Amino acid sequence: MAMIPDFFGNRRNSSFDPFSMDLWDPFKEFDSPTLISLPLLSGEISGFVNTRVDWKETSNAHVFKADLPGMKKEEVKVEIEDDRVLQISGERRVEKEEKKDMWHRVERSSGKFSRRFRLPENVKMDDVKASMENGVLTVTVPKVEVKKAEIKSVEISG
């Protein structure tokens, strides 16, 4: 996946990622505390709008890292579909509200999230591993070993 640095050191995803199945969301980068705190956008609708996933390819695997702070591994699902699609999903429950509590600010998101990635053809679908440590989910998808072409000399008769 091509990463393009901007002038302030942040990374942006290339909009021409051939493996991405994500739909473009014009409001994804629009972080306005005023809009987020509206009752209309709270609760289950808000979800994990900003669940970020890094995808890197090494010589022997594709490695995905997702920031899921405060979530337990039991709250996260990692699935591989037959057509080489990796899906990471889960749900963060809304904290129970006590009538006697007075909230001054609610900024942490809650609700469902789902990210899907089309994997290339060179992966071992049966050997996928996932681990979760300190709120970071790591999914490792091993690559198929590529056999080097064997060159054999053919004697020319005649």
WODAPE-V975602 format. One record per pair of residues at least 4 apart in sequence whose ideal C-beta (glycine too) atoms are under 6 Angstrom apart, sorted by the first residue. I is the first residue (numbers start at 1). J is the second residue. D is the distance in whole Angstrom. If there is no record, write none. Layout:
BEGIN
I&J&D ; I&J&D
END
This chain:
BEGIN
1&17&5 ; 1&55&5 ; 2&14&4 ; 3&11&5 ; 4&12&5 ; 6&10&5 ; 19&118&5 ; 21&116&5 ; 21&118&5 ; 41&45&6 ; 41&46&5 ; 42&46&6 ; 44&111&5 ; 46&109&5 ; 46&111&5 ; 47&111&4 ; 47&112&5 ; 47&113&5 ; 48&109&6 ; 48&113&3 ; 51&113&5 ; 52&67&5 ; 53&64&6 ; 53&66&5 ; 53&115&5 ; 54&65&5 ; 55&64&5 ; 56&63&5 ; 57&62&5 ; 60&143&6 ; 61&140&5 ; 61&142&5 ; 61&143&6 ; 62&141&4 ; 63&140&5 ; 64&139&4 ; 65&136&6 ; 65&138&5 ; 66&88&6 ; 66&137&4 ; 68&135&6 ; 68&137&5 ; 69&135&4 ; 71&75&5 ; 71&76&6 ; 73&132&4 ; 75&90&5 ; 76&90&4 ; 77&89&5 ; 77&90&6 ; 78&88&6 ; 78&130&5 ; 78&139&6 ; 79&87&5 ; 80&86&6 ; 80&125&6 ; 80&128&6 ; 81&85&4 ; 84&119&4 ; 85&116&6 ; 85&118&6 ; 86&117&5 ; 86&119&6 ; 87&116&5 ; 88&115&5 ; 89&114&4 ; 91&112&5 ; 92&110&5 ; 94&110&5 ; 119&123&5 ; 122&143&5 ; 122&144&5 ; 123&141&5 ; 123&143&6 ; 124&142&5 ; 124&144&6 ; 127&142&5 ; 128&141&5 ; 129&140&5 ; 130&139&5 ; 131&138&5 ; 132&137&5
END
